[in-house]
Amino acid sequence: MKKKILFLMPYFGCGGVESTFLSLLNILDREKYEITLMLLENKGDFLDKLPPDILIKKIHIPEKEMGIFFGKKKFFLSYIKKLHFYKALKFYVYNKKFSLSEDRTKNYNYFQRINYCIPCVEEEYDLAIDYFGYATFTTFYLTEKIRAKKKVTWLHSIMSRFNPQAFEACYKKVDIIFACSKMVKEDFEIMFPSLNNVQIFYNIIDPLSIKKKSNLPGGFNDEYNGIRILTVGRICHEKGIDIAAKVFNLLKKNGYNIRWYIIGGGSNTDINKVKDIIIEKEDFIFLGIKANPFVYMKQCDIYVQPSRFEGYCTTTNEARIVGCPIVMTNVSGANEQIKNGKDGCIVECEVNRLFNAIKNLIDSDNVRKQFKENLKLLDCDTSKEVDKLYKLL
């Protein structure tokens, strides 16, 4: 009999959390373990990347709560179209009272209030994991609605910025809390000094697979002869793409022959905000989501991660595997990946600091070459981290 592992996530988009989850799936021994992924919404750009043997189930949310979870306007209009006017009125009155937000305390109180009407999952699992974490509904659902011999939740970012103290009762009900970096672990333990079940679990990464994909056909096709700078990440405040745009402007004003490429998705609103900053728009290029970003990483001259927040940045880990000189902000996990000045640059998240670091790399071809040589010596294989899950089983 295979042991049963359950993972919980809200949806399956194209972010770093989903990428690390796919890497974890690829290394788990599926001859021994039956793996189920339970989602709030069966949607996301990375759904088609899931292995076919992974069971996908949906978290059941009562109809009257669906507007709060999945969008009030959509459900209200659906009632109107069906001429269910009384139902639409009741729905509007009920949903007017609350919305999910970044306020973890309000969210937690709402989850507690609707706890009675959310059904428990009947099946028992050997291990249940709230892989998304972030003190959201999946964290609550894991502890209140799932039956499992062992329970785990994950920390993918500095959690103090979310003020997740209301979820302390949930954290006390799990066996292990995995943090993706030392800084994430330390930050969490300062908030919850009574918890002694936090361990580090570095994101699974497969260097051989990444190197192989980086050598596949594809990549840049614009025949550009200047310095190519690359950033991979969602176009959003957290990832600092607006900061990249400001640094780009400074480099252009100082006469540097560069072209900056962005791989990643984002809302039209966030993309337009960045576009409004850019002066020479033809040299700041949005490539969208790419199935194989590694080939671009290998072909660029400098990889820049201008993030305001990270847990343990996946893309910089991938970039250093393919030997790309990196400039990254001093976010969580940075010093666990990069030896500053030896195989990359770590600077504070500030426009002029990033500008100077990138400028110095552009000016010194020898430094870029030395970074590449030093990156070849790194051992980035984290596959043994999966043993921490096997021990729980």
C-alpha positions in Angstrom: 0.0 0.0 0.0 1.3 3.4 -0.9 1.4 6.0 1.8 -0.8 9.1 1.1 0.5 12.6 0.9 -1.8 15.6 0.5 -0.7 19.0 -0.6 -2.9 22.1 -0.2 -2.7 25.2 -2.4 -5.3 27.9 -3.4 -4.6 27.5 -7.2 -1.6 26.7 -9.4 -0.2 29.8 -11.0 3.2 30.5 -12.5 5.0 31.8 -9.4 8.0 30.7 -7.5 6.0 28.7 -5.0 4.5 26.6 -7.8 8.0 26.2 -9.4 9.5 24.8 -6.2 6.5 22.6 -5.7 7.0 21.0 -9.1 10.6 20.4 -8.3 9.6 18.7 -5.1 7.0 16.6 -6.9 9.6 15.5 -9.4 11.9 14.1 -6.7 9.3 12.5 -4.5 9.2 8.7 -4.9 5.8 8.2 -6.4 6.3 4.4 -6.5 5.9 4.6 -2.7 3.6 7.6 -2.2 0.2 8.5 -3.6 0.1 12.2 -4.0 -3.0 14.4 -4.0 -3.1 18.1 -4.7 -6.2 19.8 -3.3 -7.0 23.3 -4.7 -9.5 26.0 -3.9 -9.7 26.7 -7.6 -8.7 24.3 -10.3 -6.9 27.0 -12.4 -3.4 28.4 -13.0 -0.8 28.7 -15.8 1.2 25.8 -14.4 -1.6 23.2 -14.1 -0.5 21.5 -17.3 3.0 21.0 -15.9 1.6 18.7 -13.1 2.6 15.0 -13.6 -0.4 13.0 -14.8 -0.3 10.6 -11.8 -1.0 13.4 -9.3 -4.6 13.3 -8.1 -6.3 16.7 -8.1 -9.2 17.4 -5.8 -11.1 20.6 -5.0 -11.7 22.2 -1.6 -15.5 22.5 -1.1 -16.7 26.0 -0.3 -20.4 26.5 0.5 -22.2 28.5 -2.2 -23.0 31.5 0.0 -19.3 32.0 0.7 -18.2 31.6 -2.9 -18.4 35.3 -3.7 -15.9 36.1 -0.9 -13.5 33.4 -2.0 -13.8 33.6 -5.8 -15.2 37.1 -6.7 -18.4 38.7 -5.7 -19.2 40.4 -9.0 -19.0 37.1 -11.0 -21.5 35.3 -8.8 -23.9 38.2 -8.4 -24.1 38.7 -12.1 -24.7 34.9 -12.6 -27.8 35.1 -10.4 -29.0 38.1 -12.3 -28.6 36.4 -15.6 -30.6 33.4 -14.3 -33.3 35.8 -13.1 -32.7 34.7 -9.5 -33.3 38.2 -8.2 -34.2 37.3 -4.6 -31.1 35.1 -4.4 -29.0 37.9 -5.9 -30.3 40.3 -3.3 -29.5 37.9 -0.4 -26.1 37.3 -1.9 -25.4 41.0 -2.2 -26.5 41.8 1.4 -24.5 38.9 2.9 -21.3 39.5 0.8 -21.3 43.3 1.5 -20.2 42.6 5.0 -16.7 41.1 4.3 -13.9 40.7 1.9 -10.7 38.7 2.1 -7.7 41.0 2.3 -4.1 41.2 3.5 -5.4 41.6 7.1 -4.7 38.2 8.5 -6.6 38.8 11.7 -9.8 39.7 9.9 -9.4 36.8 7.6 -8.8 34.3 10.4 -11.9 35.6 12.3 -13.9 35.1 9.1 -12.6 31.5 8.7 -13.6 30.8 12.3 -17.0 32.2 11.7 -17.7 30.0 8.7 -15.9 26.9 10.2 -19.2 25.2 10.9 -20.4 25.1 7.3 -17.2 23.9 5.7 -17.2 20.1 5.5 -14.3 18.0 6.8 -12.4 15.8 4.4 -13.3 12.2 5.2 -10.2 10.5 3.8 -7.2 10.2 6.2 -3.7 11.0 4.9 -0.3 9.9 6.2 1.1 13.4 5.6 -0.8 16.6 4.9 1.0 19.7 3.8 -0.1 23.3 3.4 2.5 24.1 0.8 1.3 27.5 0.0 1.5 28.8 3.5 1.4 32.6 3.9 -1.2 32.3 6.8 -4.1 32.0 4.4 -7.2 29.7 4.1 -5.2 26.6 3.3 -3.3 27.0 6.6 -6.7 27.1 8.4 -8.1 24.3 6.3 -5.2 22.0 7.0 -5.6 22.3 10.8 -9.4 22.3 11.0 -10.7 20.1 8.1 -8.0 17.6 7.3 -7.3 14.2 9.0 -3.7 13.3 8.8 -1.1 11.5 10.9 1.3 14.3 10.4 0.7 17.9 9.4 3.1 20.5 7.9 2.9 24.1 6.8 5.4 26.1 4.8 7.0 29.5 5.1 8.0 30.9 1.7 8.6 34.5 2.7 9.3 36.9 5.6 6.0 36.5 7.5 6.2 39.4 9.8 5.1 41.7 7.0 1.7 39.9 7.0 1.2 40.1 10.8 0.0 36.4 11.0 -0.3 36.3 14.8 -4.0 35.4 14.6 -3.0 32.0 13.1 -0.9 31.0 16.1 -3.6 28.4 17.1 -3.2 26.8 13.6 0.6 26.8 13.9 0.4 25.0 17.3 -1.6 22.2 15.6 1.0 21.2 13.0 3.9 18.9 13.6 6.5 20.8 11.5 6.8 24.3 10.1 9.2 24.4 7.2 11.0 27.7 6.4 12.8 28.2 3.1 15.7 30.2 4.5 17.5 31.1 7.8 16.1 34.6 7.8 12.6 33.4 7.3 13.0 31.0 10.2 14.4 33.6 12.5 11.8 36.2 11.6 9.0 33.7 12.3 10.5 32.5 15.6 10.7 36.1 16.8 6.9 36.4 16.3 6.1 33.0 17.8 8.8 32.4 20.5 6.7 29.6 22.1 6.9 27.5 18.9 9.8 25.0 18.7 8.8 23.1 15.6 10.3 25.3 12.9 12.9 23.8 10.6 14.7 24.9 7.4 13.8 23.2 4.2 15.7 24.6 1.2 13.8 24.7 -2.1 14.4 21.6 -4.1 16.5 22.3 -7.2 17.8 20.0 -9.9 21.0 21.5 -11.4 21.4 18.8 -14.1 17.9 19.4 -15.4 18.3 23.2 -15.4 21.6 23.0 -17.2 20.2 20.6 -19.8 17.2 23.0 -20.4 19.5 26.0 -20.7 21.3 24.4 -23.6 18.0 23.8 -25.6 17.2 25.8 -28.7 15.5 29.1 -28.1 16.2 32.3 -26.2 16.8 35.8 -27.5 16.1 36.3 -31.2 16.4 40.1 -31.6 20.1 40.0 -32.7 21.0 42.7 -30.1 24.7 43.4 -29.7 24.7 45.3 -26.4 24.6 44.1 -22.8 21.5 42.0 -22.1 20.1 42.2 -18.6 17.4 39.8 -17.5 14.9 39.6 -14.6 12.5 36.8 -14.1 9.5 37.3 -11.8 5.9 38.5 -11.6 5.4 42.1 -12.5 4.3 43.3 -9.0 5.4 45.5 -6.1 7.0 42.6 -4.2 9.4 41.7 -7.1 10.5 45.3 -7.6 10.1 45.5 -11.4 9.4 49.2 -11.0 12.8 49.6 -9.4 14.3 47.8 -12.3 12.7 50.3 -14.7 14.2 53.2 -12.7 17.7 51.6 -12.7 17.3 51.1 -16.5 16.5 54.8 -17.0 19.7 55.7 -15.1 21.8 53.4 -17.1 20.5 54.7 -20.3 21.0 58.3 -19.2 24.6 57.5 -18.5 25.1 56.2 -22.0 25.1 52.4 -21.4 24.2 50.2 -24.4 21.8 47.9 -22.6 18.6 46.0 -23.2 16.6 44.8 -20.2 14.2 41.8 -20.5 11.5 40.8 -18.1 10.2 37.2 -18.1 7.0 36.8 -16.1 3.3 37.7 -16.0 1.3 40.3 -14.2 -1.8 42.4 -14.3 -2.2 45.0 -17.0 -2.4 47.6 -14.2 1.0 46.6 -12.8 2.6 46.3 -16.2 1.3 49.7 -17.3 2.7 51.3 -14.1 6.1 50.0 -15.0 5.8 51.1 -18.6 4.9 54.6 -17.5 8.3 54.8 -15.7 10.4 53.7 -18.7 12.0 56.4 -21.0 13.4 54.3 -23.9 10.6 51.7 -24.1 12.1 49.8 -27.1 14.9 48.6 -24.9 12.9 47.5 -21.8 11.1 44.4 -23.1 8.3 42.3 -21.5 8.7 38.8 -22.8 5.8 37.3 -20.8 5.8 33.9 -19.3 8.3 31.5 -20.8 8.3 27.7 -20.4 12.0 27.6 -20.4 13.5 30.7 -18.8 16.9 28.9 -18.3 17.9 29.4 -21.9 17.5 33.1 -21.5 19.5 33.1 -18.3 22.4 31.4 -20.0 22.4 33.9 -22.9 22.1 37.1 -20.9 25.1 39.0 -19.6 23.8 40.0 -16.2 20.9 38.6 -14.2 19.2 41.2 -11.8 16.7 40.4 -9.0 15.5 43.8 -7.7 13.0 42.3 -5.2 11.6 44.1 -2.2 10.7 40.7 -0.6 11.7 37.1 -1.1 11.9 34.0 1.0 14.6 32.1 -0.8 14.6 33.4 -4.4 14.2 30.5 -6.9 15.2 32.4 -10.0 18.6 33.6 -8.6 19.3 30.0 -7.6 18.5 28.9 -11.2 20.6 31.8 -12.7 23.7 30.9 -10.7 23.4 27.2 -11.8 23.6 28.3 -15.4 26.6 30.5 -14.5 25.1 33.9 -14.9 26.6 36.9 -13.0 23.9 38.1 -10.6 23.0 41.3 -8.9 20.3 40.9 -6.2 18.9 42.9 -3.4 19.6 42.0 0.2 16.4 40.0 0.7 15.9 36.8 2.8 18.1 34.0 1.5 20.5 36.2 -0.5 23.5 35.5 1.7 22.7 31.8 1.7 23.0 31.9 -2.2 25.6 34.5 -3.1 29.1 35.2 -1.7 29.0 38.9 -2.2 31.9 40.1 -4.5 32.9 36.5 -5.3 30.2 35.0 -7.4 27.6 37.8 -7.4 26.6 41.1 -5.9 24.2 41.8 -3.0 23.0 45.3 -2.5 20.3 47.1 -0.6 17.0 47.5 -2.3 17.6 51.1 -3.6 17.8 52.4 -7.1 21.3 54.0 -6.8 22.8 50.9 -5.1 21.5 48.7 -7.9 22.6 51.1 -10.6 26.2 51.2 -9.2 26.4 47.4 -8.9 25.2 46.8 -12.5 27.3 49.7 -13.8 30.4 48.1 -12.3 29.7 44.7 -13.8 29.1 46.2 -17.2 32.3 48.2 -17.0 34.3 45.1 -15.9 34.2 42.2 -18.3 36.9 40.5 -16.2 34.7 40.6 -13.0 31.8 39.0 -14.9 34.1 36.3 -16.2 35.4 35.6 -12.7 31.9 35.4 -11.3 31.1 32.8 -14.0 34.2 30.8 -13.1 33.4 30.8 -9.4 29.8 29.8 -10.0 31.1 26.6 -11.7 32.5 25.5 -8.4 29.1 25.7 -6.5 27.1 22.6 -5.5 23.5 23.7 -5.8 21.9 20.3 -5.5 19.3 20.4 -2.7 17.7 17.0 -3.5 18.5 15.6 -0.1 16.1 18.0 1.6 13.3 15.6 0.6 14.6 13.2 3.3 13.0 15.6 5.8 9.6 14.7 4.5 10.5 11.0 4.3 11.4 11.1 8.0 7.9 12.4 8.8 6.5 9.3 7.1 
